């Protein structure tokens, strides 16, 4: 019984030390990481461009015709 009273605090202390240590070691990779080339730049988002009034009218008329 006395050995159990001594073992419990030692086990609790070992768990307090071992759990954070295990988490820290698990996060690291064992083998060295391969050097990857840098990512290519992302494509730029499209921007609005100006449209002539006549082209707008044509497209609007086309949409109206399709809808009917």
Order of alpha helices (4+ residues) and beta strands (2+ residues): alpha-alpha
